[in-house]
């Protein structure tokens, strides 16, 4: 094409005025400046269109065809701009009223058409000019090439318009599939045992409207729980339909479960919206068990000794790092319908242990007990009492406390350089023992059934040794042992040195002794580390079950032991061994396998190779 | 069907040389390092968080892998001077583009399949649903598909493989940075830029196990537009 006849300059002017005008309009905002810009832009574009029409009229042959297509693109773009202007402030002034008010449908159509027309104008125009530029020095114009470019641009513009429209429709549909982890908890072993052990009817009333998703999930849970449990009576009501029944049970809304037995009543609020009720449904078994224990079983009292620097006992001295408390343990006890009470000299420990004590717990004392207190505790044990003792390797001598139990506390720190929990990634982490070595004793029955799935963490533990001459009748069972590579770290350098033997040290021991006149006799559990029951460590599944099983055995409710079903997400605990395994598996093993396969495949192909033609060209 | 023939030839090209395996192995190793260092973390993270972190890092590696895979698709042919041979063969331009793209996608899918053991490890040690893993991988595949299509377009524009990689990277970065533009512009442009954002707007739901129709539509449409544009670039030889 002859450069003198090219529409390239005009097309550039058209595109710059069109796009630049829109940008300037956004910058100007409103008022006279806006009007001036719109007027100038419209006049300039009209001039471009007029000039193109004139050139087309003057041109002939292939050049005329090119001008016609360029003019068509200008007109389409100009119409798009007019649609845009009709909705602007200037358009409102010209039309007398806003288009969105006078004709809302037309306003929406023009809103959608304006960008579509701009794309339909500028994209084909750009490709048309590119094609024309390629023929700038050609003696004869090939209109077919320009035609191809124009249609290519049109096709691309239509694809863009289709894509944006489809995207808009998909966004408006707002369809979502939630595949993240969510499941309603199923009745756990422990809750089933609790229900099956009922000797009186227990009424459970579910208040949910019909066809409610949360209601269905809760009803399904109770259907499963009610199997082989004739004393459990489940009824589903709609609070809106049965307001008087609901009022009798103290309920004023739906989305509630009421547990009642005689005069006793407990309420569990779940909610009606599945998204909000998710958390409750995931730990439904836990929540139900908590209420069942309150309604179906008598309340027991656990006394926590105070005044000897026990955990959760007052504030740390100035300059000392506060030790983690046992708030979570207390919460766990309350959930088991156990009342937690303090017991110190002020509460009469100097003379005797209160008669209503189901268990006496001594958690992490850092000072020695008075002789009077020890006498009171010994007397309590001799009468068939229950003692829960969690000690500290940094503490004083506990000999007077543990001597009647037939054990000796080795208050030297244990460490393990092979299996331990990582916390700070320092050598001191080796004192964070992890173990899943449990006996079959009822005080750890759930842990024994879970095995490696629920390792217990002891953050700086001492160990126990059996005395050579324990009292007659004492039954001693090592319920939790340390990993066999654990050593007594006498010099606290977290490395095994000479004389620091590796052994499966006893960490927890269960002791019992039959007592005349007492049904179940004396029971005691001694733990080498009170950190295992402290806040922050107790949420670990193994530690939580250690506390629960211990409590159940001490209170004589070991028959209820068993896992509570929970579908809540769990933190991934990784010991050093697992860390190493994960590291090698992810960083080395998989890439090595890929390389191995690649090597095998390429080598095999290489061996096959192309056949060499026999000498002489014979085939 | 002709596209499938081209795809088969291309896949055979990937598998015949050790370089394809080396690319997958290197990306896998780096992905594994990130999984250990950042996804698992120092503290005991919840399994859903670990899985989400894994998909977060994997999305980055998927984009990088797409650039590497796509750079050779058409640019290599042009660089080696074999593109006219393809033009002269009885296949349409769209078959060439589709065949090359499908081969790249199959290779990317193999890479993604190789990373599957990482979420499975999380599944063994924690509580995650198969659905979450499926959603995450669907997101990775869709993100990879869109990135690969953009790469195919870049490869069609470039004269050599290096330029193809640079052009693709520029286009992908521009698409990723659309979320920044969305923040500084006003409506309706901010909505347009926000919808165009390759990662920020559309990938995080997949990470969390959520599949939104709009995100699936976005990746499929971006793939379609990019492949269409790549076809148009090949066709442009007729009118340029």
Interface residues (C-beta under 8 A of the other chain):
Chain A: X26 X127 X130 X131 X134 X144 X145 X146 X147 X148 X149 X152 X155 X156 X159 X160 X163 X166 X167 X170 X171 X173 X174 X175 X176 X177 X178 X179 X180 X181 X182 X183 X422 X425 X567 X568 X569 X570 X571 X572 X573 X574 X578 X579 X582 X583 X585 X586 X587 X588 X590 X591 X592 X594 X595 X597 X598 X599 X601 X602 X605
Chain B: X15 X16 X17 X18 X20 X21 X22 X24 X25 X26 X28 X29 X31 X32 X33 X35 X36 X40 X42 X43 X44 X45 X46 X47 X48 X50 X114 X115 X117 X118 X121 X122 X125 X126 X127 X128 X129 X131 X132 X134 X135 X186 X195 X205 X208 X209 X210 X211 X212 X213 X214 X216 X217 X218 X221 X222 X224 X225 X228 X229 X232 X235 X236 X238 X239 X240
